[in-house]
Amino acid sequence: MATFGAVDIGSNSVRLKIARLVRRGFVTVHEDREVTRLGEAVFRSGMLEPQSMASTITALQRFHRAAQRHGTAAVRVVATSAMREARNAKAFGDWVGAATGWKIEVITGLEEGRLIHLGVMAGKRLTARRVLLMDLGGGSCELTFSVGGQIQEMASLPIGAVRLTEEFLAHDPPKPKELQRLRAYVAEEVARIERRVLARRVQVTIATGGTAAALASLAAKGRGDGSNRGGGQASAAAIRRVAEEVAGYDLEERRGLSGMGPRRAEIIIAGAAVYAGLMVHGISGFRYSPLGLRDGLLAQMAGDLGGERHIQKRIQSQRQRALVTAGTHYGVDARYAETVRDLAAALFTKLRTVHRLPAEYEEWLSAAAMLQEVGSYVNRGGRHRHAYYIIANSEIFGYTTEQRRIIAAIARYVGNSRPTPDDRPIRVLNGSDRELVPKAVMLLRLARALNQSRNGIVRGVTARLQGGRVTLRLEAKRPGPDLELWALEKEGGYFQSVFGRELVAVGA
C-alpha cells in the first residue's frame, strides 16, 4: 500500500505525519514535531526572522530524511498564518526548496479549516449531525460549522496564541491591564462571527491543536482526575476557570502544570483566553481531538488518488457545492454550464486515446466548464481574462492553489485566444501541466461548440478514430444542429495543431 507524508508549517510549530494507506484508512508510521515559532517576528515586524527560518529548515530537513526512509509516494507541505502574512515568505519558500526539494503551498485560513474538518471527520465516527470545529494555532483560529459532514459556515480569525502573546502580554505574569485588553480584543473578534458561526444549534463541539489538549488536561486535573479519564473533554466553566488560573502564574509555574509542555507554557495564557472567549451562545465546552490539518492533508491525498471511497465522495461533494455556490454568486447560467460539463465529460471518455490526459483532468475539465462564464460578472469584454483571475484567486473549497490555476487556465482559452508557452496562465503551472492544459482547453472548446446555440439540442456524441481522422457524430434531439456543426468546423484547425489529427463533424 502507498505511503504518504503531510507537513504542516505553522506559526508556532512545524509537524510531520507519515502514514500508510490500508484497506480501512491510514496507519501512522512516523510522526515528528518541532517548536520553531516561525510566526513570532511576523506578528511584530511582518517578516520571518533568520533564526526561526533556520530552525524550521533544520526540522524540515529531518522530516525529509524520514520521508525518504519510509518510502513516501508523495509529500504535501503546507504553510499557514505566518507565511500568509510574511513579506519574505517567497524567499523562505525558495530556501525550503533548495534544502529539501519540497514546494510549500501557502493555504488560506478557510482552506486550513476545511482540511482540518476533513481530517477530523475522516477519523471520527460521530453520531451528532451538527458539529462545531475549533482549531487554535499560533497565528489564527479556524471555526467550522457542519451538518451531516457538509460544511455550512466557516471563519478564520487573527487570534492565534503566538500572535496575541506578542501583541498583548509584555509582562510575566501579565498585568491586569494587559489581560483586560487581550480579552476585549478576543471578544471583539469573536463578535464578528458570532451570529454566523457560533449562534447555531450545535450538538457537539470539537477542538484540535496543542492548546486544546493542554486545556483538556488542566480541566481534568481540576476535577481531581489527573489521568484525564474525561476523554479529553472540557466544560465551558472549566475552561474559564483554567484561563483565570494560568493568567496568575509566572512562566516557571505554568511549566510545572500537568500536561503542559515548556514551550506551550509560553503561550497558554493567550490560548486559554481565546477558548474562554469562544464559550458563547450556549456552547457548553469541547471534546479534544488529536486529529487535525495533517490528517486532512493525508485524507485529501488518499481521496484524490481514489484510495478511500468515502473520503473521495466527501471531497467531491464539497467541490460540487463550492462550484455551484461560485456559479450562483457570479450569475452563471447553471443549465448551460451543466450541459457543457456533461458534453465535456463525454468527450473526455470517447477521445481518451486521442488526448491521453490523466484521469484527474476529467474533474478539472468539468470544473472549468461550470465556471467558464464567471468573468461576465465583471465585464463581457475580456470576460475570459476575468474568468481566469476569479477562478485562480477565489476560495473554492476542495481545490488546492495549483488545481485552481489549472482550472482557471482551461477556462481562460475558450474564446478566440489560444494558449502559448509564454502566456502567464501557462508559465505558472507545473512542468507537466503546461503540456496537458492545452489538450483540456481543446476538449472544453469542443464541448462549447456542441452547445453553440445554448439550447441543448445535442444530447450526445459518438467518436470514430480512423487513421489520422477523428469523426464526431452528433446525436441531436431534433433536426438542425447546424450552428453546432459550424462551430466544430471552426475548431478543426486548432484540433489539428493540438492532437495532430483531422476533425470531422457530422449530424446524425
N, C-alpha and C positions, 0 to 999 in steps of 0.2 A: 504494500500500500504506500501511497505517496506521503511524503513528509513535508510540512510547510513551516515557515517561520514568520513571526509577526513582531515588529519592533515599534514601540511607542516612545517617541522623543517628547517628553512632557516638560513643563516649566519647572517642575520640582525634581523629577527623576526620569531616567531612561530605562525601559524594560524590554525584555525579550521573552517570548514563549515559542518553543518549538514543539510541534505536535504531529502525530501520525494519524492519518485518516484511516479508520477502520469501519467495519460494517455499521456499527451503532454510533458513530460520531468520531470525535477526536480523543486520542490518548496522549497526554502530555509526556514528553520525553526529556525536556530540559527547560529550565527557567532561570533567568538571571535579572538582576536589578542593581542600579547604582544611582544614588542621590547625587546629582551634579548641579542642581539649582541653575539650570540654563536660563531661566526667565528672571532671575533675581535682579540683574542690572537693567534688563529690558524695561521693567516697570518704573525704573528711575530715569534712565537716560535714552531709552529707545534703541539701545544697542546691546548685542550679545558681547559679554566681556571675554577676553582671551583665555583666562583661567578656566571658566566654566565650559567654554568651547573645547579646550584641550582635554578636560576631564571627560567630556561627553565623547570625544573622538576615541580616547583610550578605551572607554566602555564599549563603544561600537566595534572597535577592532577585536575586542574579546568576544563580542557577540558573533562577529563574522567568522572567527575561528570555530566557534561552537556550531554555527550553521553548516560550515564545511564538514566538520567532524561527523555530524548527524546526516549528511547527505540530503539536505533540503532541496526539494524540487523548485521551490520559489520562496522568496522572502519579500514581504511588503513592509516598507518603512514609512511611517507617517509621523508628522510633527504637528503640534497643536498650538496653543495660545502664544508661547514665547516667539516662535518663528513666524506666526501670523503678523506680529507687531514689530519685529526687529528690522531695522533699516539695513542691517548687514546680513540678513537671512540668506541671500543668494551666495555670498562669499562663504558662509559656513556650509551651505549645501555643496558647493564645489569642493571644499575641504573634505567633507564626508565622502564624496565620490572618489576623490584621489586616494583616500586612506582605505576605503572598503570596496569600491566599485558599486556601492548602493546609491540609488537615486531617491532622495527624500521627497515625499508627497506632502505638501502642507495642506491640511484639510481645514475646512471651516468648522465653526463651533456646532452648527446644525448637523453636518456630516459626522462629526465626532459623536454627537448624541445619537444619531441613527445607528452607527456602528456599535456603540455600547448597548443600545436597546437590542440589536440583533444578537450580540454575544450573550446577553443575559437570557433572552427568550429562547435561544437555541439550546442553552444549557440547563434551563429550569422547566419543570413541568408545573405550570401554575393552573389552579382551578379558578382563580379570580380573573374576570374579564377586564376590569377597569383598573389599570396599573399606572402608577406614577413612578418614574425612574429618576433618581437624583445622582449625579456624579460631580463631585467637587475635586478639581485639580489644582495645580499651582497658580494658574492664570485665570481660569474661568470655571463657571458652574453650568453644567448642561442639565436641563429638565425636559423630560419627555413623558407625555401622557398618551397611552394607547388603550384601545378597546379591542379585545379579541386578538391581540398581537399586531393590530394595524395602528400605526401612529396617527394620532389626531391633531396634536399640538406639540410644538417644540419651542424652546427658548434657550439662548446662551447668554449668560450674564457675566460681566467682568468682575467677579468677586471670588477669584481664586485665593487660596490660603497664602501663597507666597506673595502675590500682588498686595493683598490687604495688610500683611505683616510689614512689608516695606513701606507702604503708604501711610499707615496709621500708628504703628506701635514702635515708638522710638525708645522707650524705656522697658526695663525688665525687673519686676513685673510692670505692666503698663500703668500709667497714671489714669485716674478716673476720667479725666477729660478725653484722653485717647480712646478709652473704651466707649465713651459716650458717642464720640464722632464715628468710630467704627460701626457701632450698632445702628446709628442713624443712617449711615451710608448703605449698609446692607438692607435696612428696611425700605429705603428709597428705591433701590434696585429691584427688590422683591415686589414692591407695589406696582412696578411697571408691567409685570406679567401675572399678577395675582389672579385677576378675573379670567384671563385667557387660559392659564395652565393650572394654577393651584386650586381655584374655586370649582373643582369638578367633583362628581360623586366618585371618589377614589375608594376602591376596595382594599388595595394593598399598595404600600409604598416601599420601594426597594432602593437602597443606597449602595453605591460602589466606591472603591478607592480607599486609600490608606487612612484618611481622616475618619471615614465612616467606621472602619474596622476598629480604630482606636476608641472612638466614642462608644461603640457597642461593648467593648471590653470594659471601659470605665463605668458604663451604666450598669453592667452586670455586677461589678465589684461593689457598687453602691447598694445593690440588693443583697449583699452578703454572699454573692455567688462568684467567687473568684475564678471558677472554672468556666464561666460563661455558658452554663447549660441552657440559657435562654435562646440558644440557636442564633446568636448574632442579632438579637432584637434590642431596640432601644425605644422607650416611650418618649413622647414629647416632653413630659415632666422631667424625666431623667436627663434628657439632652440639655434642657435649660439649666438643670442643677449642675451638671458637669461643666457647662460653659461658664457658669459663675465661679465654680471652684477653681478651674485651671487658670482663670484670669487673675487669681490672687496668689498664684505660685510663681516663684522665680524659675529660671531655666533648670537648675540642678534638681529642684523639687519635681518639676514636670518630668525630667528624665527618669526619676525614680518611680514613677507611676507604673502600675501593672499594664502590660501590653503596649507600652509607649517606647518606640524607637528613639534613639538620641537625636536624629535629625527631624523626626516628626514632632518632637517636643518643641522645636524652634518655631513651628507654625501652627500648633494646635489651638492656640487662643483664637486666632482669626478664623480657623476652620470650624471650631465649635460655635463661634458667633454666627457664622453663616447658617449652619444647620439649625441653630436656635431660631434664627430669623425666618427660616422656611417652615417652621411649625405653625402654620396659619390655616384658617378655614377648615378646622376640624381634623387636620392631619394629625393622627394620634401617635406618630413615631415612624420608625422604619425597620425593615429587615435588611441586614447586611448581606451582600453577595460578593464573593471573591471574583466573580466574572466581570469582564469589562471590555475595554477597547481592543486589546489584543485578541480576545476571544471572538469579537465581532469581525476583526480582520481575517482570522482563520476561517470563520463561517462563510464570509464573503468569498474567499478564495475557493473553498470547497463547493459552494453553490454555483460559482461561475464555471467550474470545471465539471459540474454535473455529479459531484461525488455524494452530495447529500440532497435527496429529492425534496424533503420537507423544507430545508433551508432555501433551496433553489426556488421553490414555489413562493416562499415568503418574500424573497428578493424581487422576483418577477412581479408579484402583486404590488410591492412598494413602488417599483419602477412604473408600472402601468398607471397607478394612481397619480404619480408625480407627472407623467406625461399628459394625462387628462386635465389635471389641475393647471399646468402651464398652458396648455392649449386653450382652456376656458378663459384664463386670465388675459391672454393676448388675442382673444376673439377669433380663433381658428375655426373654420367650418369643419366640425367634427366628422360629419358624414363624408365629405370629400376626402379628408385626411385618412380616415379608416379605409375607404375604398382604395386609395393609392397604396396604403400599407399592405392590404391583402394582395394586391396585384404584385407589389414588390416581393412579398414572401413567395408567391407562386413562381415568379421569375427566378428567384434565388434557388429554388428547388429544381426547376426544369432546366436551368442553364448551369448547373453545378459543375459539369465537366468543362464548361467554357470559362467561367470566372475563377474556379478553384480557390474561392475565398474560405478562410477558416470559419468554422460553424458559428462562432460568436458574432461574426459580422452580420448574420441574419437579424440579430437583435439590434445592432447599431443601425442597420438599414431601416428597420421598422420604426425605430425612434426618430430617425431623420425624416421619415415620411410623415409622422404625426406632427412634427414641429417645423416643417419646411416653410410654412407661411407665417410664422410668428413675426417676421420682420415687417410685415404690412402694418402692424400695430404702430410702428414708428413712422413709416412713410412708404408709400408704394414705390416711389423712386428709390433705387438702391436697396430694395427690400431683402435681397439675398445677402448683401453685406450686413444688413441689420440683423438678419436671422442668425448669421454666424456669431456675431457679437453676443446676442441674447443667449443663445444656447451655450456657448463656451463659458460665459460668465455668470450664468444663473445657478441657483441652488436647486438641482433636480435630484431628489432623493434616490439613492441606489446606484448612482453613476460616479465614478472617480473623475478627477480633473482630466486625465488623459482620455477617458472614454467620452466625456462631453466634447473634447476637442475633435475626436473622430466623428462623432455625430454631427457636430457643427460644420465640419469640413464637407461632409457628404451633402448636407443641406445647402451649403454655400453655392454649389455649382449646378443648380438645377435650372438656371436661366440661360443666358447667352454665353457667359464666360465658361471657360474650361480650365481645370487645374493644371498648373505648371510647377515644376520643382522649386522655382524661385518664389512662388506665392507664399506669404506668411502662414496661411492656414495649413499649408503642406509642410513648410520648413519646421514648424514647432512640433510636428509629430515624431514619434519614434521611427527608427530606420525602416522597418518592415511595413509599417502603416503608410508611409509615404508612397509605397508601391501599390498597396492594397486599396486605399481610399478611392483613387480614380476608377477602379472597377466597380466599387459600390455606387459611386456617383452615376456611372453609366446605367446601372440597374434601376436607380431611382428615376433617372430621366426617362427610361423606357416605361416605367410604371405610370409616371405623369402623362406620358403620351397616350397610354391606353385609357386614360380618363380625361382626355383633352377637352371634351365637351362638358365635363363636370356633371354629367347626368347618370354615370354608372352604367352606360349602355353595354360595355364589355364586362361580362360576368366571369370570364376565364380565358386562358390562353394555353395552347399546346406548342411545343417546340420540337423541331426536327433538325438534327445535325447531319449534314451530308457533305463530306469533304471540307472545303473552306467556306461553306454557306450555312447560315442559321435561318430557318424559316419559322416565323411566328404566325400561327393561325388563330385568329380572334374568334372567340365564342360570344356572340352578341345576343342580347335579349330580344332585339328586333333588327330588321334590316337597316343598313345605313350607317355603319361606323366609319364614315368617310373621313371625318375630321381626325379620328384616331389613326387611320391608315396614313393620312398625310403627315401627321406628327411623327410617326415612326419612320417614315421615309426621310424626314429631315434629320433624324438621328443616325442615319446609315453611315455617313462619313466618319462621325466620331466613334461609332461602334467598331468600324474597321480599324481605326487607329489604336483603340484600346485592346481589342481582342484579336486583331488580325484576321477577321472573318467578315464575309459579306452578310448583311442583314436584309432579309426579305420578309415583308409582312403581307398577309392575305386575309380576306374576310372568310367567314365560314360558308 
